[in-house]
């Protein structure tokens, strides 16, 4: 399983779209791994987690061939994670796709509501509703939707436990400290790669999003309950400029705990 981190920033991107803060200034000057687009993942070229407004950048960068993507797992209906208007660009005459296959989109009820404003059938897409604890099969991948701690007043945001070719991937963004039901669902999971929300960086707080302290504690608890193996990889992503730490600073803060720091275009073999 090859996992590509297409984007690794929070909603505003980093540097932020309109931002003049010191952290955005430092990122612009440093460049490289400090330039972050909105968060999404690509698995083996055909599975995506989230569909952000920065897809076109990812296509131009060469990390993403959208015509090959067959399944999109959406964590929740916020514009930085789901930009359904671009689904319409899959229809003729906007896209001429050889050997066109159905694009399957999975997500909560609000994701379905957002898709209702797009002519998904013309785009060759199909929506599959999911709720927490639902198990599903997508191509040759097995999955389970788990409950996130994020935007709880408006929707059931989802985390994903995915398995393909005997390898397990846990996608944990956007979320604060996991609900207890989710912790129970992760017991004994023996995940190969866990991706965790680190939006807050050095800031405190663990509702809605996590930061460094919560990510370190989450990794420790995952180890305790058998969700991780000694060989498991843990990667932090979804960083906000408000967290205050550039790439090298994040590495300094997290590497001692066995946690890698994601950057745009990063590839991880599992």
N, C-alpha and C positions, 0 to 999 in steps of 0.2 A: 504494500500500500504506500503510495506517494501522496503526501499532503502538502499542498502549496498554500502559503499564507498570502492571499491576493492583496488584502488590505488589513491594517492593524491599528487603526485609529478609532476614536470615539466619534460622535455625530458631527462634530465641527471639523474633523480632519486635523492634521497637525503638520504645518502651521494652519491655524484656523482660517476659515474663509474670509472673515472680516477682522481678524484679530491683530492687535498691535502689542500684545503682552511680551514680556521679556522672554518667556519660554518659547514663544513662536519666533521671536527674533533670533534666538540662539539656534533653533532648528533650521531656519532659513540659512544662516551663516554656515552651520556645520554640514548641512546637506546629507547625502548618503542615506544611511539607515534611520536618520532622524526625520525624514520626510515620509509621512504616513497618510494613506488614503483610508476610506471607510471600510470597516471590517467585513471580510468574507474568507471562506476557505474553498479550495478545490481538491477533490480526492480522485486520483487516478484519471484525471481529465474529463470524467463524465458525471461526477457528482459534485454539487455545490452546496455549501451551507451559507445561506443568505444571498441576497441579490441587491447590492447597494447601488447608489447613484454613480459610483465611480467605476462601474463595469467597463465603460469605454476606455478609460485609462488603462485598465488591466489588459484589455484586448490589444491596445496599441503597444503596450510594454512587452507583449509576447508571452505573457504568463497564462492567458486564457483564450481558448478557441470556443466561443459560445455555441457555434453550430454543432459541436460535438457533445455538449452537455445534455444529458437525458433526464436528470433528476435534480431538483432544488429543494432543500430542506430549509424552511424559513423559521427562524427562532421566534420572531414576533413582528407585529406591524408597527414599526417605527421607520421613518423614511430613510434613515442611514443603514437599515438592514433589509429593507424591502422597498424597491422602487418599481412598481408594477407597470408603469407607463412604458418602460423599455421592453416589456414582453411583447408589446404590439409591434415592435420592430422586427420580430421573427416572421411576420406574415409577408406574403407577396403584396406589392412589388418591392418591399423594403429589403427582403432577404431572399436570395435564390440558393436553396440548400439542396445539395445532392443527397439522395437516400434519406429524405426527411423522416425523422421519427417523432413520436409524441414526446413533448416536454412535460414531465410530471412535476407538479408543484405541491408540496406538502406544508401544511401550517394550520394555525389555530383559526377559530371562527372569524376573527377580525381580518386575518390574511385573506380569507375567502371573500369578505365584504369588500376589501380593497380591490381584489381581482375582478369583482363584478362590474367595475367601471372600464374594464379592458375587454376587447373582443378576443377572448382566449381561444375560442374554436378556430377563428381565422389564423391565429398564430400557431395553431397545432399544439396547444397546451391543454392540460387537464389538471384540475384542482382536486386534491385529496385532503379532506378535513382530518385533523388530528387533535386529540386531547391528551393531557398528561396520562401516562401509563399505557397508552395505545402501543401495541406492537405492530410492525408492518414489514413488508418485503418490497424493496425497490430494485428491480433488476436482480442482480446476484448479491445484493447487500441486504442484510437484516438490520432492523432498527427498532428502537424503543424511544418514545417521547417521555421526557421527565419534566417535572415542574420547576420553573425558575422562580427566583425572588426578584421580580422586575415588573414595574407598571401594574401592580396587582389589582388596582382599582378598576382598570379598564380592560384587561385581557389576561388570558392564561399564557404567559410567555413560556417557551419551551427550551429545554436542553435536549441534546441528542446523544444516545448511546448507539453507535453504529458498528457493524461487524461485516468484514469482507475478507474472504480467503483466509479465515482463521485469525485475522488481526482485528483488534478492537480500538475504536476511536471514541473518545468522549469530548463533546463540544459544549463548553460551559460559558457561553456569553449570550446575551447580557444577563448578569445575575449578581445578586448579593450572596450572602451566606445561604447555602442550600436549605430548603425546607426539610424537615425531618423525614418526610415521606421519600424525598429524593435520596437522602443519605441511606435510608433502608434499601432502596432499590439498587444502590451501588455496592452493597455488601457482597464481597466475594466476586466482583465483576472481572478482576484481573485485566484491567485496561492496559493496552500497549502504549497509547499516546493520549494524554489528558491535556486539553486546552482550556485555560482558565482566564476569566475576566480580571483585568488589573487596571481598570479605568482610573481609579483614585490615586494610583502611584503611592507617593509618600503620605498622602492625606489619610486621616482616619475615616472610618465609616464602613459599614458592611450591609446596608440595606439598599437594594437596587443595583449596586455595583460593589466590587471588591477593590482593595488596594493591596500593597505589598504584604502588610501584616496578615490580612485575611487569606491571601493566596498561600502564604507559607503555612498557616494553620490548616487550610483546606488540604494541602498536600499531605501534611502529617496525619490528618484524620483519615484520608483516603488510604494511606498505608496501613493504619491501624485496623481498618475494617476489611482489608483484602481487596479494595478496589484497584490498588496498584500492586505491581510485582517489583522485585528488585531491579529488573531490567527495564521497567517502564520509563517513558520520557514524559516530562511535564513542561509545558510551554505557556508562558503568560502572554496575553495579547489585549487588544482593545484599550489602547492608552489614550488618555486625555492630556492636553497641555496643562490643565489644572493640577495634574499630578506632579508636575514640576521637574521630572527627570528625563534627560535625553538618553539615547540608547546605551552609551557606555556607562552612564550612571545607574541605569536599570540593571545592567549586567553586574555591576559591582554589588548592588543591593540583593540580587536574587541568585547569582551563580553559586554562592556558598551553601545554598539550600537545595542545590540540585535542580534548579528551575531555569530553563532557557528563556531568552527574551526574543519574541517574534519581531520580524521586520518585514516590510513589503517585499514579496518575491522569495521569501525564505522557503526552502523545501526540506521536508523531513521524511526520511524513509523509515517505514515501520515494518 
